[in-house]
Every structure is written in C-alpha cells, then in structure tokens.
Amino acid sequence: MTKFIKSVCTECGPRRPASDAERKCQDMVRAECEAFADEVKVDEFTCAYNAYPQGLVRVAIGLFTIGFVTCITIVYPIMIVLGILALWVVVSELMIMLEFTDLFYKKDTSHNVFGVIKPRAETKLRIIFGGHTDSAYEIPFAKKYGIKISTLMIIAIAYGAIGVALEVTKLVLDLFGNGMSINLWSSGFFRITIIDAIFLVSCIVGYPYMLWIGKNCGSRKTKVLGANDNLSGVSVALALGQYLKEHRPNNVEVWTGAFGCEEAGQRGSRRFVEKHGADGTLDNSYTVVIESIGAGMGYGILSAEKMYLTWPGMKPVFHSKELVDKFFASCENYARVKKAVPYFIKHEATFAGTDATRFSQKGYKAIAIGAGGTNLFIENWHDHDDTPENINKLMLWHALNFCATFVDDMDKEMTG
C-alpha cells in the first residue's frame, strides 16, 4: 500500500481533477486491477475541473460584489436578484452539487477504474470499495482552523444573506410603506437610506472577511500530493483486491478501485451512479468509500454527511443505517480477534464529504470510512504536508482488515 502511494506521488505528482497527472494515476490503478481482477471496468467521463469549489466561490463573490455596488442607487433591486442568485450558487453547487455552472468552465476527461472479483458461485450481493485518484488545491487556513472552517464559511454566507434581507426590507418599505422616511441623502441616480448606512458600516468588516474566505477556499495557487487524501483509500481498495484474489468469496462479487474527480465536486462518483444505477449494477449492492484512511488516531464510519443536501428534498444526506450497522459489527469482530486496534465510531460528518454522498443522494446503500485526529478531522487535509512520509502504515493495515472482515461476514451471511 505504501509502495503504491509513493509511486504515484513520485511518478504523477499532484493530480488536479481531469489532468494528465490524474489520468496517469488512473492508468497505474488499472494496471494494479489487471493483476488481480476477473474484469476491469474503465468508465470515461468529462469533468468541469475548475467549477468546484474554486469556481462557485468566485462566481458567488462576484455576484455579491456587483450587487453591493448597486445598493446605494435607485436600481438597488438588482442587489436583491444578484444576492439571491449568489446564495443559490453556493447552496446548489456546494451543498447539492447540481453542476449547472459547469457550462462556464473548461472540461477534460477522467475515469472511474474498478477491478471486478467474481464469486465462486452465484452472486447474491455486490460490494463496491473505492477511493479517489485526484488531489486537491491547498486551502491555506485548513491546518489552523480544521473543522471550524465550516463555521467560518457559514458566517460569510450569513453576511451575504443579511445584505439581501436589508435590501428586501428597503424594497418593502418603498412599495408598501413610507420609503422616504428612511432616506438620509439622495441625488439623481444615487440614494442612501438608514438601511444602506447600516449595511455600509457592516461592509467595513464583512466584505473583507468574505474576500478572505473566498481567497482561502477558492485558491488555485498550490496543488498538494494527496498521499492521504486520497491515495490511502485507493491503496487500501487495491490491496483488498489482491487479498480477495487469493480468498475469493462464495456469493459476494467485489468491485475495488477508484473514482476520478472527487475534488471537483464528486463528479466521478456521480457519473458512476448514473451509469451503473441505470444498468442495474447498484441494485442489491453496498458501497464503502474509503476516504483519507492513512493518518490519524481513529476511524469514523460515516452515517451522515450533513454539509450536503438531497435534491429536491433539501434534507441532509444520511447514509444507509443498515450498512453502517453491519460494517461497524464487522469492525467489532475484527477488534475482538486483533485486540490492539485504534478506536472506531459511528460518526455524522458536518464538514466536507466523500463519494458516498452521490450514492446516498440517489437512494443507494453507501457509507464511508475515514480516519482523523481531533473531531475526526482529516490529517493534513488539503495541505502541503499531505505526503507519503506522513502516512501511518498501521492505519492502512487496520482499514484493510476492516474491509476484508466485512466481505467475509457478508459472504457468510449470503451463504448461510
């Protein structure tokens, strides 16, 4: 596992989604799969690689900026329209990932690559294990703030929403009340009201803060190696394939490999779900996404990823309780035998997400297993220190055994 991680980092380097480097990594994954799999699935797709998250952040801030300029003019309703549109971009692209802004960005190709291990007898269950091949741009304040980044982002979004609400209040007063009563100054095209004064004062702190958030979340300055996020997950999936070649299940078909373009808003797993949901592959299946598993103090079996929303229900994404419970039980079975195992818990993630989201959004049974430090925040997440030297071999080893035990337990259940 560590050899694979080092090889990719050395031969491919940082792997922007849908780049030559990511495609080279996917060729390496394919070669590994061909060594153990009965069949190798390579699904090509196109991806707007700069749309998420950098693109949507820039679009939202740009719309807010144009709107702010109009708030002290007689055409201030433009601020309301642009502000609502900016908020919708953030919610629909960041949290629902509808991809409607993709048409404004360049596209290139990527792949989902999986090796299929057939069972000895009839297939009664299919289990899919995967990480992702791409790596991220550095987010400068990730190491300092960790999981608090979600709170910082919410404050920026709330500031924009308050600005829109103030302009709506002004419009209501102009249409249905005495709008002139709130005037402080007006001259031709320009007009300043008490409401505008309050908003302009808030801009002294609020607007620079919004730009600061945008700069940190929307930076394209530095790409990271992504040894932990997420070559660690890919390496565990491939090692599992090697193991299952020699320990073939009786009634469980296993797919192991990697999704492309996770850092671009989980585009690869979405294409996987679209294709293999339609062809019936995901019927009677479980998906276990292995995410950033190579560093930390313990493991989280993700039962929810609450930063993301279903569409059109607009509810937080919850993963399959059935699958969470079964995978957790397998971890307990492994821990009883092995004794010395890092802690593992069921965990509801409130920030960032995994490819499992795309499955659960469409009603397929999926979970993710990840590792981390305090609050299970991923070690060296989107940071220049995400290198092979900072991978913990034992974390990889136990994660591999969790997955192998789960396959074995499910095969016993199917055979029994």
N, C-alpha and C positions, 0 to 999 in steps of 0.2 A: 504493500500500500504506500509506504513512504517512498519507495523507489519510483513508483508511478508519479507521485506528486512532484518529486524533484525533477524527473524527466520532463514533465510538462512545463514546469517553471523555467527550466533551462532551455528547452528547445522551442517553446512557444512564447514565453514571457507573459506579460499582461494580455488579457483576451477580451477586448471590447466586444460586446454582442455583435454578431454578424460580421466579424472581421476575418481577415486571413488567418490571424493567430488562433481565433476560436475554431475555425474550420480545420486547422492543422491539429488542434487538440482533439476534435471530433474524429479525425482520421486515426489518431492514436487509440481512442476509445474503441473504434470499430475493429482495429487490429487485435485489441485485447479480447473483444467479444468473439471474434472469429476463432480464437484459440479454445474456447470452451462451449460455445453455443451451438445448438442444432440449427438455428436460423438467426440471421442478423437483420433487424429492421432498421432501415435508414430513411427517415422521412424528411425531405427538404421543405423549407418554407421561407417566406420573405419576412423581414422584420424592419420596422422603422426604428433604428437602433438609438437615435437621439431623442425620441419622443418622451421617454420615461426614464428617470424622473426629471432630468435636466430640462427637457423641452417644455413640459407642462408648467414647471415652476416659472420659467422665463415668460411664457405666454400669460400666465395669471398676473405676474407682477407688471408686465407691460400694459395689460388691460386696466389694472388698477391705476397705474401712473397716468395714463391718458384720461381716465375718469376723474382723478384728483384735480387735474388742470381745469376741468370744466365746472367744478363745484362752485366757483365764485363768479360764474357767468349766468346769463339768463337761459342758457341751454343746459342747465345742470341735470335735467332728467337723463342726459347721456351718461352721467356718472352712475345713475341707478342701473341702467341697462348694462353698461360695461362691468360694473361691480358684480352684479348678479351673474353675468357670463363668466367672470373670473372665478367666482366661488364655485360655479358649476364645473368649470375646467378642473379645479382642484378635487372636488368630490368625485366627479365621474371618471377622471383619469387616474388619480392617485388611489382612490378607495374602491371604485368599481372596475376600473381599467377597461373602459368601453372602447378606447382606441380611436375615437372619432377625430382626434387631431393628427393622426398618423399621416394623413394625406399632405401635410405641410412639410414632411421630413423625408430625407433620403432613405432608401431601402436597400438592403443587401440580403444575401441568403445565409441561412443557418440550417442546422439539422437536429433532429432527435435521433439518438442512436441507442438501440437496445438489442441485447442478445437474448434469445428465447431458449429456455431449457425445458424440453418436453418431459412429462412424467413417464414412468414405466408402464402405466396402464391408462385408463380413461381419465381425462381432465375433468375434475369436479370443481376446481377452484383455480383462479388465476391471481397471482400476486405480482405486483409491479414495484420494483425498487429503483430509485433514481436520484442522482444529484444533478448539478448543472455545470456546464463546461465553461461558461463565460466568467469574467471577473469584473469588478466594479471600478468606477472612478472613486478617488479618495474623497471622503467627506471630512473636512478639516476638524470639525468640532466633535466628531464621534467619540474619540478616545476620552475627551474631557467630560462630556455630558452623558454619554451612554444612553440609557433608556429615557432619560429626561428630554431627549430630542423631540419625542412625541409631544410633550407639553410645550416646548418652545414653538413647534410648528402650529399647534392649536392656538396659541396666543396670537401668532401672526394672522392666522385665518380669522380669528375673532375680531382683530383690529379691522380687517377689511369689511367684515360683516357689520361692525358698528358704524363704519363710514357710510355704508349703503343705507343702514337704518336711519341715520341722521338726515340723509338726503330725502328719503321717503317721507320722514316727518315734515320736512320743509315743503314737499310737494303737496301733502295732505292739507297743510295749513293754507297754502296758496289756492288750492282748489275748493276747499270746504270751510275755511276759517278766514281769519284776518291775517294774511301773509305779510301785509305791510307793517304789522305791529312788531315783527321781529327784525325789520331792517335796521342795519347800522349805517350803511352807506351804499349808494348806487349811482352809477353814471353810465348811461348808454347801455353797452353790452355787458358791463360788469355790475355785480351786486354782491354785497357781503351782509350776511344776516348774523344774528346771535348764534345760530346753529353752526354757520360756517366758521365763526370765530372759535367756537369750542373745538371743532374738527381741526382747524389750522393749528391751534395750540398743541393738540394731540400729535399732529404731524411732526413736531419738533423731535419727538422721541419715537413715535410709532413708525413713521416712514423709513428712517434709517434702520430701525430694527427689522422691518420687513425686507429691506435690501440685504441686511446681514444674513438673515435666514436664507434668502434666495441665493446669495453668493456661496454659502456653505453647502446647500442642498443641490444647487444647480451647477457646481463646478465641473469643468471638463479638463482641468489642468493636468491631473496626475492619475494614471491608471495603476491599480495595485495588482500584485501577483495572484492573489486569491487562492493561496495554498489551503487555508481552512475554509474559506467561502468561495468556491465550494468544491475544490479538488478532493477534499477529505471525503465528502459524500460520494463522489464518483468512484474514488478508490475503494471505498467500502462496498459499493454495489458491484464493482468488477471482481473484488476478492470473493464476494458471496457467489458470483457466477462460477469462479474457479472451484470453490468448495462443492457446489451443487453438481458440478460435472462428475465428481467422484462420489457424491452422496445424493444420487438422484431421487427425488420424491416419487411416491407411488401414484398419487392422484392430484398433485398440485403442479400446474405449469407456472414457471417463474420467468419474468422479464427483468433483466438487470441492465442498467446503463445510465444514460444522461440526457437531460433536456438541454436545449440551447436557449440562449437569450432570456435567462431568468432575470438578470439585472435590468433588462429593458421592459420590465412590467410583466414578467412571466409569459412572454409571447410564445415560447416554445411549448410549454405545457398546455397553453390554450389550444394551440394547433393540434397537439397530441389528443386532447379531449375531443375536439371537433371531429378528427378523423376516426379515432378508434372508439369513440362513443357511437358514431354512426354505423361503423361496421360490426358492432356487437362485441368487440374485444372487452369493453369495460363492464358488460353485463356479468353479474356474478363474479366480481373481481374486488380485490383490495389493492390500494396503492399506499406505499410507505415511502415518503420523500425523506431522503437522508440529507440533512442540511447542516453544514458547518459543525462537523462532529469531532474535529481533531484537536480541540483545546478546551480548557475549562475545568470546572470542579465537579460537574454533574450533568445529568441528561434531563431534558424535558420532552415528554411525549405530548405533542400539541393537540389539545382538544378543541381549540378555537384560535382564530387569528382575527381579532376584533378590529384591527385597523381597516379591514376590508369588508365590503358590503355586498350582499346579494343584489341581483337585478331581475325584476323591478321591485322586489320586496323591500329593499333598503334596510336589511337587517344584518347584524354582524355575522361573519362566516363562522359556523360551528362545524367541526369535523364529526365523523361517524363515531357515536358513543360505543357502538358495538365493536368497532375496530380498535378504538382506544383501550377498551377494557381487555380485549384479547391480547393485544400487543403488550400491555402492562403485565398481564398474567404470565406471559412468556418471559418477560424480563425478571419477574419474581422467580420463576422456575430456574432460570439460569443463575440468578444470585444465590439461590439455595444450594446449588451444586458448587459454584465457584467461591462462595463466601466473600472474599475481598473484592467488592465491586463499588465503583463510585455511586453516589446516590442517583436515583431516578424518580421523577414525579410526573403526575399529570399536570399539564400547565396550559393556561389560557394566555396566549401572547397578545400584547396590546400594542406592539410596535413592530414595523417591518413584517415580512411574511415569506412564505415559501411557495413552491409549485403546487403543494397540496391544495392551496386555495382554489385553483382553477378546476379541480375535480369536485370539490365540495360545493362550489357555486352552482354546478350543474347537477348536483344530487348524487354523485358517485361516491362510494365509500373510500375515504382517504384520511391519512394522518401525516404528520411529520415528526421526526425525531431529530433533535438538535442538542448541542451542548453549549455550556457557557459558564460564566462566573457569577458575580452578584446579580440577582434577579434574572439569572439565565441569559443575560445579555451576551451576545456572541463576542468571543475574544478577538481583538484586533479587527473588528468589523469595519470594512471599507477604509482600512488604514495601511500605511506603507509597511507596517510590521507584520502584515499577513504573509509570511514567508515560510518555506519548508523548515527552517530552523526552529520555528515556534510551534511546530506540530508535536502533539503528545501521542506517542505510539500506543500507549495503553488505552487512551480514549478511542482510538481507531479500533483496537483489538476487541474491546468490550462491545462497541457498537456493532461490529461484525457478528459477534456471538449472539447479541440480542436478536439480530435479524435471522441468523441461521436457526436459532431455537424457535423463533416464531414460525418459520417454514416447517420445521419438524413437528411442532404442535398442531399446526393446521392440517398437515398431512395425516397425522394420527386421527384427527377429528373427521376428516373426509373418509379415511379408510375404515374407521370404526363404524 
